[in-house]
Amino acid sequence: MKILVVQDLLRSGGTERQSLLLASGFAEAGHETTLLTFRPGGALAPTCPPSVKRHVLQPFDTGLDWLAPGLHRAAAHLAPDIVLCMGRMANCYAGGLQRKLPAAAVVSTLRTGKPLPALFRRSLHAVRHIVANSEESKANVVARLGLPAAKISVIYNSLVFPPPAELSRNLTLRAQRGARPETVVLLCVAMFRPEKNQRELIELAASIPSGTDWQLWLAGTGPTVAACERLVDERGLRNRVKLLGFQPDPSALYRAADVAVLASRSESLSNFLIEAQAHGLPAVVYAAQGIAECFVPEETGWVVPPGDRTEFLARLQPLLADAAFRSTCSSGARTFAASRFAQAQGPAAYLELFSRLQPSAS
């Protein structure tokens, strides 16, 4: 098959990491794969594997995620059998691509908890098939848009950074950040955007009872970093809260941390949480779409109503206080993540779907 993966920009987010992982998996399986982006560059652009062809639409970076000059012409020239649209902007163009390429199967993806733009919603009706990355995401779009359930498949995200067979705690990194062996390190890896709500995690951390030895590590970059830095200073938490910036590979952070925390208001399936589970981190999180499918509720992770700080801290307290309890949760988390989110499962599931969408398969 000739497969075209469409993404607006290779920024540092979870969808972009999944785009690269899938494109690489398709190419490794022997399929001619092109990754087309609207904008050049992006934090993850250097990580695109050589087995995947690259095509960029904007001759220079305009900074406009929605601008896709010559998209239909480029797609027609590439003549793909399958077009996989990743991210909100790409999916807004999916319906037009299906009309331009009637012989191809254009596949939209649901990977966000944000409200869908009108063009995105129209595209979902026009494309050949849709992939949601959580059962909750599928159920919501079926209920809200009246789409037939048979048109939507659920394929979970795959682990971009699978753990080694033998996990060892990264004491060196902990020491570099001022964390002692007994310090409980809370971790969140996410882009700094308003909906990711790192401010809430800082406020929650500020409410942890005195006498507890903890640190909060926030990895990522984005437009809300400066506001979060100011809040850390206002709360007097500079020695406790560490803003670590963009991490091309956060594996070392997972091996150094103890508990995953997330206060995001918009998810579909959290890449951060499935990676954290794979590395044995139990989780305490605010509820959002698809969140409960990232771990085993009440066993390896706890879901709290959004904004309920009292409940969040109550769920967090046993993990802060009891290393043996964390260890029990850790073992279950690793087993769960290895079975549900194995790295090879995602590309294989997409390729199986693509084969069914080919005309010869009908």
N, C-alpha and C positions, 0 to 999 in steps of 0.2 A: 504493500500500500504506500501511497504518497500522502504524507500527513503534514498539515499546516497547523501550527500552534500560534495563536494570535494573542498578544499581550500589549498593553499600551507602553509600559516602561518597566525595565528590570530594576525596580527599586528594591528595598531590603525587606519587603513584607513576606508573609507566609504564602500568599497566592503565587508570587513571583518565584519563590523557592520551589513550589510544587510544579510550576510551568517548566522549570529547568529539569527537575527530576523526571517528569513524565517524558519530555522531549528526549532526554538522554536514554530513558528506558526504551522508547520506541525505536530510536536509532540502533541501540545495542541489539534489539530483536531483529534487525535487518531491514527496517522500513526507512525509506527516504524521508527524512524529517527536516522541516524548515521552521525556525522560530522567527516570526515576524513581529516586530515592535513598531509602534508609532514613533516613539522618541528614541534617539540614540543615547548611549551611556546608561547610567544607573549603577547603583552600588553593586549589583550582582552581575553586571555585564561581563566582567572579566572571568566569571566562573562558568560561562557557557562552554560546554565540551566541544572539542573539534569535530566530533562525529555529527553534530547538529549544524545545519546550514543556517546562516543569519541573513535576514533581510530587514532593513530599516527604512521607514517611509520618509521621515523628516530629514532633509539634507543637513540641517543643523538643529540643535535643540531649541525649540520655541518656548519650552516650558508649558505647553498646552497638552494635557493628557488626551483630550478628545480629538485633536487634529490628526487625521489619517489621510494625507494627500495620496491619491493614486492607489488606495487600498483595493478597489475592485479590479483595476487593471493589473496590479501585481498578483492578486489571487488568481485571476484568469490565466495569466502567464505561467504561474506555477502549476496550474491544473491539478490540484490535489483531489484525492478520493475522499479524504476526511478533513474537515476544518474544525479545530477545537478552540473555542473562544474562552479565554481565561480573564477574569477581572471584569469590573463593571463597565469600563469604557469599551473594551473589546466586545462584550456581549450586547452593547447597544447597537453595534454594527452587524450582529449575527444574522438578523432577519434579511438585511440587504444582501449579505453574502450568499444566503441560501437562494434568494431570487436570482442573483447573478450567476450562480453555479448550480443549476438545477440537478445536474448529474452527481454532484458531491453530496455527502451527508454532513451538514453543519450541525455541530453539537454545542449547545450552550451549557454553561456551568453555573450553579448556584453555590457561591462561596462567601456570602456576606449576610449579615443580619440587618444591614441598613435598608431603608426604603429603596425600592427599585425605580429608576427613572422610567418615564413612559416608553422611551425607545427600547429599553431592556424588556419591559413587560410585553411590548408588541413582538419583539424578537422571539420570546419564548413560545408564542403561538405559531410563529412562522418556521422555526427550525425543525430539522428532522427528529432530533432527540435532545434530552436535557439530562445532565448529571448533577445531582445534589450530593454534597459531602456529609450530610447527616439525615437521618430519618425525620427529624423535626423540621428541617428545612424543606424537605419534600412535602410533608404534610401541610405546612403553612402555605406553600405556593399552590398546592392543589385546592385548598380551601379558599384562598383569597382570589385566585385568578381563574378558577374553574377549569384548570388543565386536567386532562385525563391522567390518572396515576400511571397507566401503562406507558406513557410517554417519558416518564422520569425514572431513571435508575439511581440508586444510592451507591456511591463508591467512596469509601473513606479515604482521607489523606494518608499518604505513606510517610514513614519516618525518613526525614531528610538526613538526620544525623543519628543513625542507629548506634547503640552503645556497644562497646567491646564485650566479648563473652565473659570476661572477668573484669568486673568493675572495682576500681580502687578509688578511695576518697582522695581528692586533690587537696592535700594539706598545704602544699606549697602556695597555691593560689589563695587559699584562705588566709595564710600567714601574711601574704603580700597585702591583703586588704584589711589586716588588723583583726581577723577573726581567730579566736583561740580554738583548740580542738573541741571544747564544750560549747562554743557559741552556736546558736541555732541560726543558720543563714536562710532567710526567705528570699525567693527569687521570682522575678517576672522578666520575661524576654518578649518584647513587643515594640512595635513602632510607637513613638510618642505622638499620638493623635488624641484629640478630645475624647473620642469614643473609647479609647483604650483606658482612660481614666486612672492614670498613674497617680494623680493627685489624691485620689481616694485611698490608695494603698499607703501613701505617706501619712495621711491623716489617721488611718487605722494603726499604722506602726507607732505613731505618737501616743496612742492610747494603750499600748501594751503595758501591763502593770510593771511598776519599778521593781528591780531585783531580778528581772529576767535578762539573761545574756543573749542578745539577738543582734542581727544586722539585716537590713533590707537591701538587696542588690537589684537595680533596675537597669537592664541592658536594652539598648536601642537608641534610635535617633528620630528626630522629627520636630514638628513645629511647636510642641508644648514642652520641650526640654527646659528652656529658660524659665518658664513659669514654675516648673517643678523644682528647679534649683533654688529659686527664690523661696518657695515654700519650705524646702529643707532648712534653709537658713533661718526663716521665721520661726520654725519649730525647734531650733537648736539641735538638729539631728545630723549635723555634718559628719560626726564620728560614727554614726549608726547607719545612715542611708548612703549608699554608693551608687552614683550614676555612672555607668560603665561605657556608654557610647555603643556604636554599632559593632557587632561581633560577627565577622564573616562565618565563623564556626563556633557556636556557643557550647559545644560539648564539654569544654573544660569547666564552664560555669555549672552545668548540670552535675558534674562529678564533685564539685566543691560545695554545692548547696544541700539543704536538708528538706525544705518544704517549698512547693510551688504555690504562689498566690496570684489571683487575677480578679480585677474589679471591672472588667470590660463591659460596656453597655451594648456592644454589637459584635456578635460572632456567628459563625455557622458551624464550624468545627475548629477548635483552637489547635494550631500546629504546636504552639508552645506547650500546651498541656499534654499532648500525646508524646512529645519528646521528653518532657519531664517525667511522665509515667514510665517511659522506657528506661530511663536512668534511675528509676526507683524513688522518685519524689512524690510523696502524698500531696494532695492539693486541697486548698480551701478557696472557694471562688464564689463570686456573685452569679446568680442565675442569668443566663442568656441563651439564645437559640443554639441547640446542639451541644451545650456544655456538658450535660449529664452523660453524653455518649463518649466522652473523652476518658472516662475512668469508671470504676465500679462504685456507684453511689453508696455512701455509708461504710465503705470498706477501704477504698484507696483514695477517695476524694469526697468532699462535702460541699453541697450546693446551698447557698444562703440567699434569701430574698435580697434583691438589689437595695442597697442603702441601709440595710440592717446591720449596723456596726456592732451592736451588742451580740447578736447571734454569730457574726463573723468571728469576733474575738473569743466567744465561747467555744466555737469549733476549733479554733486555732490553739487554744490553751493546752489541750492534751498533747498536741504535737510539739509544743514548746517545752513542755515539762517532762515528757517521758520518752527517752531514747529507745527503750524496748518497744514501745507502741509504734514509733516511727519505723523501726526495723521490720515489724510485722506488716505494716502497710506497704513498705518498700518492696518486699518480696512479691506481694500480690499485684502491685502496680506493674512490675517488670513482666510478670507472666501475662497479664492482661494485654499490655501494649504489644508484646511480641506476637500474640496471636491475632490481634485485630488490625494492627497498623504496620505489619512487616513491609520493608522497603520495596520488595519485588511485587507485592500484591496489587498495588495501585496501577502501575503500568500494565500488568497482565490483565487486570479487570477491564481497563479501557480498551486494550487491544481485542479482547473477546467481544466487547460491545461493538467495536468498529467492524469486526468481521461479520456480525449479524446485520449491520446497517448497510453493508455492501449489496448492490443489486443482485449479484450472483448468489447471495445467501438467501434470497427470498424465492 
